[in-house]
Amino acid sequence: MLQGHDLKRTERWVALFHHEDGLIDITIGLIAIGFGLMNASDKVIFWLAFYILGIGIWRASKKWITYPGIGYVKSSEKGNGNKTILIGIIIVNLLLLFVLGLILLNLKGLTT
């Protein structure tokens, strides 16, 4: 039976190996391409389309390429508190970004 230290080291190795496939790099690249097209054409649909495409490719590739290669491993339950805090921080940041965008639009007089 694995001891506590060996289990932690194995969980860390699996987590690092899980993200070593380069799929997140492809996703970020697609989102950046969409952002560049959005800035070049002033149409948000490009960013939205490439964002959905990037996330879709990432999720599908994890399901059909990465998981069959290394298997799906559920990590220990100890780290779930950090996920909740991280999700909360992301939600607060997105709300602040949305409010800031509305304020800037009103300052420029772009809204009706």
Buried (B, 14 or more C-beta within 10 A) or exposed (E): EEEEEEEEEEBEEEEEEBEEBEBEEBBEEBBEBBBEBBEEEEEEEBBEBBBEBBEEBBEEBBEEEBEEEEEEEEEEEEEEEEEEEEEEEEEEEEEEEEEEEEEEEEEEEEEE
